[in-house]
Amino acid sequence: MPVRFEVNGNSVSVDVEPRMTLADCLRHVLRLTGTHVGCEHGVCGACTILVDGAAVRACLMLAVQAEGSEVVTIEGLFQ
C-alpha cells in the first residue's frame, strides 16, 4: 500500500505491506535505525517517536496509520 507522510521534515512516499509496523518501516524501508525495537509489545519504550507532536510507540502503530502525519524520530531531534 502506498503511504505518504513527513519524517524529520522530509516528505516520504513508501510502499508497505498493510501489516507492517511503523517501526519496521522506519528501520527497514527508510533506514532510520535510531528507532529501536525492543519488546515489540509497547512496554519498553525503545521505539518511541513523535507523531503529530504526541509520543507514540512505533512498534504498536501500523505504517499505514501514519498517512498524512508528521513523524519525528531520534535522528530528527538533533537536526
Backbone as JSON Lines, residues from 0, in Angstrom:
{"i":0,"aa":"M","n":[0.84,-1.18,0.0],"ca":[0.0,0.0,0.0],"c":[0.89,1.25,0.0]}
{"i":1,"aa":"P","n":[0.54,2.23,-0.79],"ca":[1.31,3.48,-0.76],"c":[0.94,4.32,0.47]}
{"i":2,"aa":"V","n":[1.95,4.89,1.11],"ca":[1.74,5.73,2.29],"c":[2.62,6.96,2.13]}
{"i":3,"aa":"R","n":[2.04,8.12,2.42],"ca":[2.79,9.38,2.37],"c":[2.7,10.06,3.73]}
{"i":4,"aa":"F","n":[3.87,10.45,4.21],"ca":[3.93,11.19,5.47],"c":[5.25,11.95,5.51]}
{"i":5,"aa":"E","n":[5.44,12.71,6.56],"ca":[6.66,13.51,6.71],"c":[7.5,12.9,7.83]}
{"i":6,"aa":"V","n":[8.78,12.71,7.56],"ca":[9.69,12.18,8.57],"c":[10.84,13.16,8.75]}
{"i":7,"aa":"N","n":[10.98,13.68,9.94],"ca":[12.08,14.6,10.27],"c":[12.17,15.76,9.28]}
{"i":8,"aa":"G","n":[11.0,16.27,8.87],"ca":[10.95,17.42,7.97],"c":[11.01,17.09,6.5]}
{"i":9,"aa":"N","n":[11.13,15.81,6.14],"ca":[11.19,15.4,4.74],"c":[9.95,14.62,4.36]}
{"i":10,"aa":"S","n":[9.33,14.97,3.25],"ca":[8.17,14.21,2.76],"c":[8.65,12.89,2.18]}
{"i":11,"aa":"V","n":[7.97,11.81,2.55],"ca":[8.31,10.49,2.02],"c":[7.07,9.81,1.48]}
{"i":12,"aa":"S","n":[7.27,8.96,0.52],"ca":[6.22,8.13,-0.03],"c":[6.79,6.73,-0.14]}
{"i":13,"aa":"V","n":[6.18,5.78,0.54],"ca":[6.69,4.41,0.57],"c":[5.57,3.43,0.28]}
{"i":14,"aa":"D","n":[5.94,2.28,-0.24],"ca":[5.01,1.18,-0.42],"c":[5.27,0.18,0.7]}
{"i":15,"aa":"V","n":[4.23,-0.15,1.46],"ca":[4.38,-1.05,2.6],"c":[3.3,-2.12,2.56]}
{"i":16,"aa":"E","n":[3.57,-3.2,3.25],"ca":[2.55,-4.23,3.46],"c":[1.55,-3.68,4.47]}
{"i":17,"aa":"P","n":[0.27,-4.03,4.35],"ca":[-0.74,-3.5,5.27],"c":[-0.46,-3.75,6.75]}
{"i":18,"aa":"R","n":[0.25,-4.82,7.08],"ca":[0.5,-5.17,8.49],"c":[1.88,-4.73,8.98]}
{"i":19,"aa":"M","n":[2.64,-3.98,8.17],"ca":[3.97,-3.54,8.6],"c":[3.84,-2.46,9.66]}
{"i":20,"aa":"T","n":[4.61,-2.61,10.73],"ca":[4.58,-1.59,11.78],"c":[5.37,-0.37,11.32]}
{"i":21,"aa":"L","n":[5.08,0.74,11.94],"ca":[5.81,1.96,11.61],"c":[7.28,1.82,12.0]}
{"i":22,"aa":"A","n":[7.57,1.1,13.08],"ca":[8.96,0.87,13.47],"c":[9.71,0.13,12.37]}
{"i":23,"aa":"D","n":[9.13,-0.9,11.82],"ca":[9.78,-1.66,10.75],"c":[9.92,-0.82,9.49]}
{"i":24,"aa":"C","n":[8.94,0.0,9.2],"ca":[9.02,0.89,8.03],"c":[10.17,1.88,8.2]}
{"i":25,"aa":"L","n":[10.26,2.48,9.37],"ca":[11.33,3.45,9.62],"c":[12.7,2.79,9.53]}
{"i":26,"aa":"R","n":[12.84,1.62,10.14],"ca":[14.15,0.96,10.18],"c":[14.53,0.31,8.86]}
{"i":27,"aa":"H","n":[13.62,-0.45,8.26],"ca":[13.98,-1.29,7.12],"c":[13.71,-0.66,5.76]}
{"i":28,"aa":"V","n":[12.7,0.2,5.68],"ca":[12.39,0.84,4.4],"c":[13.11,2.19,4.29]}
{"i":29,"aa":"L","n":[13.02,3.01,5.34],"ca":[13.61,4.34,5.31],"c":[15.03,4.39,5.89]}
{"i":30,"aa":"R","n":[15.5,3.29,6.46],"ca":[16.86,3.18,7.0],"c":[17.16,4.17,8.13]}
{"i":31,"aa":"L","n":[16.14,4.49,8.93],"ca":[16.31,5.34,10.11],"c":[16.43,4.4,11.31]}
{"i":32,"aa":"T","n":[17.64,3.97,11.59],"ca":[17.85,2.92,12.57],"c":[17.92,3.39,14.02]}
{"i":33,"aa":"G","n":[17.7,4.65,14.27],"ca":[17.68,5.15,15.64],"c":[16.46,4.67,16.4]}
{"i":34,"aa":"T","n":[15.4,4.34,15.69],"ca":[14.2,3.79,16.3],"c":[14.44,2.31,16.54]}
{"i":35,"aa":"H","n":[14.61,1.92,17.79],"ca":[14.92,0.53,18.12],"c":[13.65,-0.24,18.45]}
{"i":36,"aa":"V","n":[13.69,-1.53,18.19],"ca":[12.58,-2.4,18.56],"c":[13.1,-3.31,19.67]}
{"i":37,"aa":"G","n":[12.49,-3.16,20.84],"ca":[12.92,-3.96,21.99],"c":[11.95,-5.09,22.26]}
{"i":38,"aa":"C","n":[10.88,-4.79,22.95],"ca":[9.95,-5.82,23.39],"c":[8.88,-6.16,22.36]}
{"i":39,"aa":"E","n":[8.63,-5.28,21.42],"ca":[7.57,-5.43,20.4],"c":[6.16,-5.49,21.0]}
{"i":40,"aa":"H","n":[6.02,-5.04,22.24],"ca":[4.71,-5.01,22.9],"c":[4.37,-3.63,23.44]}
{"i":41,"aa":"G","n":[5.21,-2.63,23.18],"ca":[4.95,-1.27,23.63],"c":[5.29,-1.0,25.08]}
{"i":42,"aa":"V","n":[5.97,-1.92,25.73],"ca":[6.27,-1.78,27.14],"c":[7.59,-1.06,27.4]}
{"i":43,"aa":"C","n":[8.63,-1.39,26.64],"ca":[9.97,-0.89,26.95],"c":[10.2,0.55,26.51]}
{"i":44,"aa":"G","n":[9.53,1.02,25.47],"ca":[9.67,2.39,25.03],"c":[10.83,2.66,24.1]}
{"i":45,"aa":"A","n":[11.59,1.63,23.71],"ca":[12.75,1.83,22.83],"c":[12.36,2.37,21.45]}
{"i":46,"aa":"C","n":[11.13,2.15,21.04],"ca":[10.69,2.56,19.71],"c":[9.9,3.87,19.72]}
{"i":47,"aa":"T","n":[9.92,4.6,20.82],"ca":[9.12,5.82,20.95],"c":[9.56,6.88,19.93]}
{"i":48,"aa":"I","n":[8.57,7.43,19.24],"ca":[8.76,8.51,18.27],"c":[7.67,9.55,18.52]}
{"i":49,"aa":"L","n":[7.73,10.66,17.82],"ca":[6.67,11.66,17.9],"c":[5.86,11.6,16.61]}
{"i":50,"aa":"V","n":[4.55,11.5,16.76],"ca":[3.64,11.54,15.62],"c":[2.68,12.7,15.87]}
{"i":51,"aa":"D","n":[2.78,13.7,15.03],"ca":[1.99,14.92,15.19],"c":[2.14,15.51,16.59]}
{"i":52,"aa":"G","n":[3.36,15.42,17.12],"ca":[3.67,16.01,18.41],"c":[3.4,15.15,19.62]}
{"i":53,"aa":"A","n":[2.8,13.98,19.45],"ca":[2.5,13.09,20.57],"c":[3.45,11.9,20.57]}
{"i":54,"aa":"A","n":[3.89,11.5,21.75],"ca":[4.76,10.33,21.88],"c":[3.97,9.07,21.55]}
{"i":55,"aa":"V","n":[4.53,8.24,20.66],"ca":[3.86,7.04,20.19],"c":[4.87,5.9,20.18]}
{"i":56,"aa":"R","n":[4.43,4.71,20.53],"ca":[5.26,3.52,20.4],"c":[5.15,3.02,18.96]}
{"i":57,"aa":"A","n":[6.22,3.13,18.19],"ca":[6.21,2.78,16.76],"c":[5.98,1.3,16.52]}
{"i":58,"aa":"C","n":[6.25,0.46,17.51],"ca":[6.01,-0.98,17.33],"c":[4.53,-1.33,17.41]}
{"i":59,"aa":"L","n":[3.72,-0.42,17.94],"ca":[2.29,-0.66,18.06],"c":[1.46,0.04,16.99]}
{"i":60,"aa":"M","n":[2.1,0.86,16.17],"ca":[1.41,1.62,15.14],"c":[1.74,1.06,13.77]}
{"i":61,"aa":"L","n":[0.73,0.88,12.96],"ca":[0.97,0.41,11.59],"c":[1.46,1.57,10.74]}
{"i":62,"aa":"A","n":[2.29,1.26,9.77],"ca":[2.83,2.28,8.88],"c":[1.71,3.01,8.14]}
{"i":63,"aa":"V","n":[0.66,2.29,7.75],"ca":[-0.44,2.92,7.02],"c":[-1.2,3.93,7.87]}
{"i":64,"aa":"Q","n":[-1.11,3.81,9.19],"ca":[-1.76,4.77,10.08],"c":[-1.04,6.11,10.1]}
{"i":65,"aa":"A","n":[0.17,6.16,9.59],"ca":[0.95,7.4,9.57],"c":[0.59,8.29,8.38]}
{"i":66,"aa":"E","n":[-0.3,7.85,7.52],"ca":[-0.7,8.62,6.34],"c":[-1.02,10.07,6.72]}
{"i":67,"aa":"G","n":[-0.3,11.0,6.09],"ca":[-0.55,12.43,6.3],"c":[0.01,12.99,7.6]}
{"i":68,"aa":"S","n":[0.71,12.19,8.37],"ca":[1.22,12.63,9.67],"c":[2.62,13.23,9.57]}
{"i":69,"aa":"E","n":[2.99,13.91,10.64],"ca":[4.36,14.42,10.79],"c":[5.04,13.56,11.84]}
{"i":70,"aa":"V","n":[6.07,12.84,11.43],"ca":[6.78,11.91,12.3],"c":[8.17,12.48,12.59]}
{"i":71,"aa":"V","n":[8.56,12.41,13.86],"ca":[9.91,12.82,14.25],"c":[10.54,11.66,14.98]}
{"i":72,"aa":"T","n":[11.69,11.21,14.49],"ca":[12.45,10.15,15.14],"c":[13.6,10.76,15.92]}
{"i":73,"aa":"I","n":[14.36,9.93,16.58],"ca":[15.52,10.42,17.35],"c":[16.49,11.17,16.44]}
{"i":74,"aa":"E","n":[16.62,10.72,15.19],"ca":[17.5,11.42,14.25],"c":[17.03,12.85,14.0]}
{"i":75,"aa":"G","n":[15.73,13.06,13.99],"ca":[15.16,14.38,13.73],"c":[15.27,15.34,14.89]}
{"i":76,"aa":"L","n":[15.51,14.83,16.08],"ca":[15.64,15.71,17.25],"c":[16.95,16.48,17.25]}
{"i":77,"aa":"F","n":[17.92,16.0,16.51],"ca":[19.25,16.61,16.54],"c":[19.63,17.26,15.21]}
{"i":78,"aa":"Q","n":[18.64,17.59,14.41],"ca":[18.92,18.24,13.12],"c":[18.99,19.73,13.29]}
